[in-house]
Amino acid sequence: MRAVRLHTFGPAENLSYERVEDPVPGPGQVRIAVASVGVHLVDTTQRAGDPNGPYGLPELPYTPGREVAGTVDALGEGTDPKWLGHRVVAHFGRFSTGGGYAELAVVDAARLHELPDGLSEDRAVALIGTGRTALGILGFVELSGDDVVIVTAAAGGIGSLLVQYARNAGATVVGLAGGREKVAHVGALGADIALDYTDPEWPERARTALWGRAATVVLDGVGGPAARAAVDLLGPGGQHVVFGWSSQGTVGGGPLELSPEELAERGITSRSVLGPAMLERFGGGDAGLRRLEELSLAQAAAGTVVPAVHHFPLARAAAAHKALETRGTIGKVVLVP
């Protein structure tokens, strides 16, 4: 089979597309003929050799990828035969050793979800990790028609889902994105107000469009100046919910830190909801995450949300990494063998 391999940490060009041995499923495992592979920003930080990421660094050589969708083509010893030939999607787990960027991938059968009829592999893989995260974020807020919600990374994989969920809850949604194409995409998702956060006038444009209404919730995946300006639009009782800081490495970028004095003076709250906070909120461990996965897939199959997908051929994984790192993508990045 063909797979993407990393032999040396460094730039995206270090990813190579090679022929390797076909993997063999072990006891309780299946092998999936991969149709779609999810790409995460954390994949790029691991590839670069950043030791401060949430999962540490893998042993090299390494095939990245923790989420795949496709058809089960082989079973390991003791695996339920019902899976053979079925379309499935799986997240390999937070501490997986990877293996998804390949034509064939092995995963524990306990992690499989059968794909609902009508849900394509690329959309399923766009939801198995990213969709559960979006639902997890929303588990910390109770949105209603009274809310004004600002989504700072509204054209991304998570952000595009948050825009749709907030609209479904009846909230007024302000979606922020960088560049004309991304702003148009955010508007097409249903945001009431879609603005370019690289425009220094966007906060005033938002105030004008909202007719003086204050924001009640900021769902922040960017950090940096965009987050600062968004939080400045919060009224008393407002919530700043942090799920990432993609501005890290840019001038003024990184997570927005609000002082206790500011929080108290303005009567707002700020909290990060990733990692241990989300696990604790939803029962801890893989069981809680699996419930979110099931709900995310079911809602996509029902048409409640439609994930945006940005496709790259598996052979061009390096180009996918570069585009993701330079914010040149819209929605969830997916590799197709």
N, C-alpha and C positions, 0 to 999 in steps of 0.2 A: 504494500500500500504506500501511498504518499502521505507525508506528514510535515508539519512545520517544526523545525528544531532550533534550539538555541544552544550554542557551544561556548559562547563567551558573553558575559554581561556587557551591555553597551547600547549603541544606537539601534534604531529599528532595522537598519541594514544587516545587523548580525543575525536576524531571523533567516533561516535557509529552508528551502522547500526540497525535501529529500525523499528517496525511497528507503523504507525501513521494513522490518519484519512485521507481518500481520500479528496483532495482539491475540492472545488466547484467553478466554474468560475462565476464571477460577471458580471454586465452589461458591454457589449463591450469586454468581455474577451473570451478566449477559454481555454480548458484543452488539454494538449498534453500527449499522451502515449509516454513516452520518450524512444528513441532508443539510443541516445548518448548525453553525457553531457561534456562540455568543462571545463577544469581546468586551472586556472591562478595562477601565482606566487603570485598575490595579495590575492588569497584565502588563501594561507599559512600564509601570514603576518596577515591577519584578524584573522585566527584561533589561531595564537600565541598571539593575544592581543596587537599587535603593534598599538598604537594610531596615528602614524605618516603616515599611509598609505593614499592613495588618496581618499578613500571613508569613512574614519572613522571606528568605530567599531559598529557592529550590536548589537541589543538587543538579549539576550539569553533567552531560547534556540533558536537555529538558524539552518536552513538548507542552506548550502552554494550553490553557483552556479548561474551564470547569463546568461548562454547560453545553449540552448538545441535544439535538432532536434528529430523529431518523427512524429506521426500521430495525427491529431486533433480527439478527441473522444467525446468531449462534448462542448456545446456552452452556453455562458451566455445570459441573456436577451438582445435583440436588436442586437446581433452579426449576421453578414451576414452569412446565412446558407451555402454559397458556400464553407466555410472552412471545413465543417464536412467531415471527411474521407480523407482529403488531407495530403500529406507529407509536412512538413514545418520545418523551422529553425527560431530561434529568439534569439536576444540578449535582455535581460530584461531591459537594460539601466544602466547608470553609477551609479544611486542612488537607484537601486533596493534593496529590502530587501531579495533577494535570492530566494531559493526554487528549484533550478535546480538539486541538487543531490538527485533525487527521481525518482520513477517509473512513477509518474504523476506530471505535473507542470502546473501552471496557468500563463497566460501572456496576456497582452492587444493585441487584434487582430491587432491593428495598427502597431505592431512590427513584424508581421509575414512576412516571405518570402516563397513563394511556391518553393519547391525544383525542379530544372530542371531535366528532365529525364536523367538518367545515372549518377547523382551525389548522392553518398551514404550519409547517415545521418552522419557518422563519419567524412567524409571529409567536409561536409557542416558546421558542428559545429566547425571544426578546422579552418574555414575561417571566420565565422560570426563576430568574434571580432579580431582575430589575422590577418586575411586576410585584413580587412579594415585598421588595423594599418600599415601593410606592405605597402599598397598603399598610405596611408597617409604620411609615411616616404619618399617614393619616390616622393611625390608631392613637396618636398623641393629641389630636385636635378633633373637635366635633363640629364640622362645618355645617352651616345652614344658609338659608336665603338672606340672613342678616349680615353675613360676613363679606368683607372685601379682602380678597386673598391676592398677595403678590408672590409670583413664582419667579425666582431669579434666573434659573437655568431652564427656561420653558421649552426650548427646542431639543433638549437632550432626551435620552432614553427615559429617565425617571421623570424629568420635568414635563414632558409631553403627556405622560399619564396623569400627573398631578393636575394639570390644567383640565383634563377631561373629567376627572373625579370631582374636582371643585365645581365645575359647571353642572355636573349631574346633581350635586347637592344644592344647587340653586344660588351659589355664591356669585358675587361679582368678581371676575378674575382679571388681574393685570399680569400679563405674561411678558417677561423680559428675555431678550435674546440679542446676539451680536451679529449685525448685518441685515441687509434688506431681505435676503432669501429666507433667513431664519425667522425674521419677524413676520413675514407673510405666512410661513408655516404655522406659527403660533396663532395667528388670527384664524387660519383655516381649522385649527383644532377646536375653536370655540371661545377663545379668550375674548372678553368684552373689550379689552384695551391691550394692544400688542405694541411694545415699544423697544427701541434699540438702546441697550444700556451703554453703548459707546458714545451716544449723543449726550453731551453734558446737560442738555435741556430736558432730558426725559422726566426727571422728578416734577418739574413744573407742568409738563404736558400731562402727567398723570393726575396732578391736583386739579387741573382744568377739566379733564375728562370725567373725573369723579365728582365734580360739582362741590368740592369742598369736603366730601366724605373722607374720613380717615381710614387707613387700612387697619384691619383687625388681626390678620395673620400674614407673616412673611415665611414662605417655605424656601429656604436658602441653600442652594447647592453650589454657590459661587464664592461667597466671602468677598473680601477686599472692598474696593470703593462701591461696587454695585450693591453689596449687602448694606453698607453704611447708609447709602442714599435710600434704600428701601426701608430700613428700620426707622429712618427719620420720618417716614410717612405713617408710622404706627400711631394710633391714638391710645389714650389710657386704657389699660386692660389688654393691650395688644400682645401677641405672641410672636417671638422670633424662634423658628424651628430650624435647626441646622442639620442638613444631611450630607454636607460635603463642602469643599472649598477648592473648586477647580481653578481658581485664580492663583493658587500657590505657584511661586516662581516668577510671577509678574510684579511689576512695580506696585507696591502697596497691597499685594495679594496675600492670600492666606485666610485663615478663619477670622471672622470678626469677633473681637472680644469686647464685651460691654461691661463697664465697671458696676459694682454693686450700687454705687451712688447714683449713676444714671438710671439704672433699673428702678430704684426706689423713687427717685424724683419724678420719673415719667409714668410710673405705675405699669411697667411692661415686664414681660418675662423673656428669658432666652435660655434655650437648652439644646444640646446635641442629642440626637435620637438614634445614632448608629451604634453598632457594636453591642456591648453588654446591656445598654439601656433598652434596645429593641428586643433582645433575647429575653430579658426579664419581663418586659411588658407582655410578651406573648407565650409565656409558659416555660421559657428556657429551652435551649438545645434544639435538636433537629425537629422534634415533634411540633413545636410552635411554628417554626419556619415552614414546615410541610403544610400546615393548615393554611398559611398565607399563600403558598404556591397553588394549592387546590382552588382557593377562592379566586385568585388572579386568573387562572386558566378558565375557570367556569364563567367568569364575567366577560372575558374576551370571546369565548364561544357564544355567549348570549348577545354579543355586540355592544355591551355596556361601555367598553373602551376598545380602541383600535391602536395597537402599538405602531409607532413610526419605525421603519426599518431602513438602514443604510447598508446596502450589500457590497461586499468585495469578494472576489474569488479567493479560495483558500491559498492559492499560489501567490497571492498578493497581500499576504498577511502583514508584511513590512509596510506596505502603503497604507493599510488600514490603521496600523499603529501610528504612523506619522500624521495621518489625517485626524485621528482622535486627539493626539497630543497638541495639535495646532488649532483645535476647534473647527476643523473643516468638515464635520459630519452633522447630520440631522437625525435625531432619534437614536435607536439602538444600533450599534455596529454588529453586523452578522457576516460571518465567512461562509461561503458556499463551495463545497468540494467540486 
